[in-house]
Amino acid sequence: MTASLADSRTPFDFDNSYARLPERFFARLPPTPVAGPALIKVNTALAAELGLDLASLTQSQQAAIFAGNVVPPGAEPIAQAYAGHQFANFVPQLGDGRAILLGEVVDRAGQRRDIQLKGAGPTPFSRRGDGRAALGPVLREYIVSEAMHALGIPTTRALAAVTTGEPVYREGALPGAVFTRVAASHIRVGTFQYFAVRDDLAGVKALADHVIARHYPQLQGAAQPYLALLDAVVERQAMLVAGWLHVGFIHGVMNTDNMTVSGETIDFGPCAFMDAYDPATVFSSIDRTGRYAYANQPGIAQWNLARLAETLLGLIDADTDQAIALATEVIRAFPDRFQAHWLAGMRRKLGLFTQEAGDLALAQALLAAMHGNGADFTLTFRGLCRAALGDAAVRGRFAAPEAFDQWASMWQARLARESQAAAERAAWMRGANPAFIARNHRVEQALDAATTRRDFSLFEDLMRVLARPYDDQDDAAPYAEPPQPDERVLATFCGT
């Protein structure tokens, strides 16, 4: 039976707005306790942002909370219902099959945040699954979500990770773990689909009103609030996916149940960062057709947003034809919005302070040269920061350095039409071109050490480096380098 803490010792000040929605939105149940919870890591900086007083608790008490053995006072544990298109195949009921939302807190900045346990045991949505999580996927999500945050990309966050003292069984026995995730909310495109497929317009409206109040309060009182909601989500997703492409990130499973309406990156299963630039790069072992390849992500985002639009038609206008026309106009605007965000980011990555008509072609020419010459995505752009100061060492990243030279002559001519000093330009570029990303081989090394030897030192080292991705860290130089041929990770796997 799940235990509880005395009020005087709870670090959470819960205010659970989602749990006040109609009961058909979720299932109420506590986490399933585990045999031997032990703390791996707590994100103390994030805890401070959330206003959590963890200092009053011992490590064992913290582990008990973050494993689900103890439900803090004020929590209202629920598993959320949602549906979704998975690889374009619609599943009318998915839901939190191994996650339980403890509740919500309002952080020190006044932002409402979800506190969710992943791997907290079976729920009514588990579909015969065990509801548990293995240690490797928990640590992967911890690493990558915090790396994304440090890169400045909207993302769910990692608050804690604990081991459970129990095995989970996938292809074999693996050590179990629970991950505590923090999000602006866990409301997905698939959440809207859950009610729409049931012809539950009242449910769609209640959800849309909740999302507007929680994420887009500026839309309250708008003449067409639900069309405005669609427009706002389109804008946030255009900005988000552009951010992914700027750092070479591949989500891996852009199903509609993995797209938040808040605009945060969510679910770091078979995700990865590219090494050598190739727009067709796929890492996910389950993406056999390349549906979610790096360059396909903007198009998939638009496809997912069209599915969101379908759920809102009955709210947008009572005349179905008019509703379709209005929603279609918003969805069709996505490519231009995405390109505007992408090009703005690429201008900064290239050190361009002004806008010229040829900037898109200049950026595309560099990517083409990188693709044709096996150039590392991250280190090429980081090398451009030095190239802006006259150091052309980056040309060595290209199989044929003259390919870079040819492009660089166009780039230098473009830079010459601006007045910024080279040092100012290079400093500005360093803030957009990370030196360090969560390299796949480094992540796998950390996970292997943790899962096979219970050695978390590589995990801690990697977290320390990734917390400062834009800084030159001389003592961490090996973490910036791409993998050797025998270190390459060609496939990543879903943790389910």
Secondary structure as the mmCIF struct_conf table of DSSP 4:
data_model
#
loop_
_struct_conf.conf_type_id
_struct_conf.id
_struct_conf.beg_label_comp_id
_struct_conf.beg_label_asym_id
_struct_conf.beg_label_seq_id
_struct_conf.end_label_comp_id
_struct_conf.end_label_asym_id
_struct_conf.end_label_seq_id
STRN STRN1 ALA A 3 SER A 4
HELX_RH_3T_P HELX_RH_3T_P1 ASP A 7 ARG A 9
STRN STRN2 PHE A 14 PHE A 14
BEND BEND1 SER A 17 SER A 17
HELX_RH_3T_P HELX_RH_3T_P2 TYR A 18 ARG A 20
BEND BEND2 LEU A 21 LEU A 21
HELX_RH_3T_P HELX_RH_3T_P3 GLU A 23 PHE A 25
STRN STRN3 PHE A 26 ARG A 28
HELX_LH_PP_P HELX_LH_PP_P1 PRO A 30 PRO A 33
BEND BEND3 ALA A 35 ALA A 35
STRN STRN4 ALA A 38 VAL A 42
HELX_RH_AL_P HELX_RH_AL_P1 THR A 44 GLU A 49
TURN_TY1_P TURN_TY1_P1 LEU A 50 GLY A 51
TURN_TY1_P TURN_TY1_P2 ALA A 55 SER A 56
BEND BEND4 LEU A 57 LEU A 57
HELX_RH_AL_P HELX_RH_AL_P2 GLN A 59 ALA A 67
TURN_TY1_P TURN_TY1_P3 GLY A 68 GLY A 68
BEND BEND5 ASN A 69 ASN A 69
STRN STRN5 VAL A 70 VAL A 71
HELX_LH_PP_P HELX_LH_PP_P2 PRO A 72 PRO A 72
TURN_TY1_P TURN_TY1_P4 PRO A 73 GLY A 74
STRN STRN6 ILE A 78 GLN A 80
STRN STRN7 GLY A 84 GLN A 86
TURN_TY1_P TURN_TY1_P5 PHE A 87 ALA A 88
STRN STRN8 ASN A 89 VAL A 91
BEND BEND6 PRO A 92 PRO A 92
BEND BEND7 GLY A 97 ARG A 98
STRN STRN9 ALA A 99 VAL A 106
TURN_TY1_P TURN_TY1_P6 ARG A 108 ALA A 109
BEND BEND8 GLY A 110 GLY A 110
STRN STRN10 ARG A 112 LYS A 118
BEND BEND9 GLY A 119 GLY A 119
TURN_TY1_P TURN_TY1_P7 PRO A 124 PHE A 125
BEND BEND10 SER A 126 SER A 126
TURN_TY1_P TURN_TY1_P8 ARG A 127 ARG A 128
STRN STRN11 ALA A 133 ALA A 134
HELX_RH_AL_P HELX_RH_AL_P3 LEU A 135 ALA A 150
TURN_TY1_P TURN_TY1_P9 LEU A 151 GLY A 152
STRN STRN12 THR A 155 THR A 155
STRN STRN13 ARG A 157 TYR A 169
BEND BEND11 ARG A 170 GLY A 172
STRN STRN14 ALA A 173 ALA A 183
BEND BEND12 ALA A 184 ALA A 184
STRN STRN15 ARG A 188 ARG A 188
HELX_RH_AL_P HELX_RH_AL_P4 VAL A 189 ALA A 196
TURN_TY1_P TURN_TY1_P10 VAL A 197 ASP A 199
HELX_RH_AL_P HELX_RH_AL_P5 LEU A 201 HIS A 215
HELX_RH_3T_P HELX_RH_3T_P4 PRO A 217 LEU A 219
TURN_TY1_P TURN_TY1_P11 GLN A 220 GLY A 221
BEND BEND13 ALA A 223 GLN A 224
HELX_RH_AL_P HELX_RH_AL_P6 PRO A 225 HIS A 246
TURN_TY1_P TURN_TY1_P12 VAL A 247 GLY A 248
STRN STRN16 PHE A 249 ILE A 250
BEND BEND14 GLY A 252 GLY A 252
HELX_RH_3T_P HELX_RH_3T_P5 THR A 256 ASN A 258
STRN STRN17 THR A 260 THR A 260
TURN_TY1_P TURN_TY1_P13 VAL A 261 SER A 262
STRN STRN18 THR A 265 THR A 265
BEND BEND15 GLY A 269 PRO A 270
STRN STRN19 ALA A 272 PHE A 273
BEND BEND16 ASP A 275 ASP A 275
STRN STRN20 ALA A 276 ALA A 276
TURN_TY1_P TURN_TY1_P14 PRO A 279 ALA A 280
STRN STRN21 SER A 284 SER A 284
TURN_TY1_P TURN_TY1_P15 SER A 285 ILE A 286
TURN_TY1_P TURN_TY1_P16 ARG A 288 THR A 289
TURN_TY1_P TURN_TY1_P17 ARG A 291 TYR A 292
HELX_RH_3T_P HELX_RH_3T_P6 TYR A 294 ASN A 296
HELX_RH_AL_P HELX_RH_AL_P7 GLN A 297 ILE A 316
BEND BEND17 ALA A 318 ASP A 319
HELX_RH_AL_P HELX_RH_AL_P8 THR A 320 ARG A 332
TURN_TY1_P TURN_TY1_P18 ALA A 333 ALA A 333
HELX_RH_AL_P HELX_RH_AL_P9 PHE A 334 LYS A 349
TURN_TY1_P TURN_TY1_P19 LEU A 350 GLY A 351
BEND BEND18 THR A 354 THR A 354
TURN_TY1_P TURN_TY1_P20 ALA A 357 GLY A 358
HELX_RH_AL_P HELX_RH_AL_P10 ASP A 359 GLY A 372
TURN_TY1_P TURN_TY1_P21 ASN A 373 GLY A 374
STRN STRN22 ASP A 376 ASP A 376
HELX_RH_AL_P HELX_RH_AL_P11 PHE A 377 ALA A 387
TURN_TY1_P TURN_TY1_P22 ALA A 388 GLY A 390
HELX_RH_3T_P HELX_RH_3T_P7 ALA A 393 ARG A 397
BEND BEND19 PHE A 398 ALA A 400
HELX_RH_AL_P HELX_RH_AL_P12 PRO A 401 LEU A 415
TURN_TY1_P TURN_TY1_P23 ALA A 416 ARG A 417
BEND BEND20 GLU A 418 GLU A 418
HELX_RH_AL_P HELX_RH_AL_P13 ALA A 422 ARG A 430
TURN_TY1_P TURN_TY1_P24 GLY A 431 ALA A 432
BEND BEND21 ASN A 433 ASN A 433
BEND BEND22 ALA A 435 ALA A 435
HELX_RH_AL_P HELX_RH_AL_P14 ASN A 440 ARG A 453
HELX_RH_AL_P HELX_RH_AL_P15 SER A 457 LEU A 466
TURN_TY1_P TURN_TY1_P25 ALA A 467 ALA A 467
BEND BEND23 ARG A 468 ARG A 468
TURN_TY1_P TURN_TY1_P26 PRO A 469 TYR A 470
BEND BEND24 ASP A 471 ASP A 471
HELX_RH_3T_P HELX_RH_3T_P8 ASP A 474 ALA A 476
HELX_RH_AL_P HELX_RH_AL_P16 ALA A 477 ALA A 480
BEND BEND25 GLU A 481 GLU A 481
HELX_LH_PP_P HELX_LH_PP_P3 PRO A 482 GLN A 484
HELX_RH_3T_P HELX_RH_3T_P9 PRO A 485 GLU A 487
STRN STRN23 THR A 492 THR A 492
#
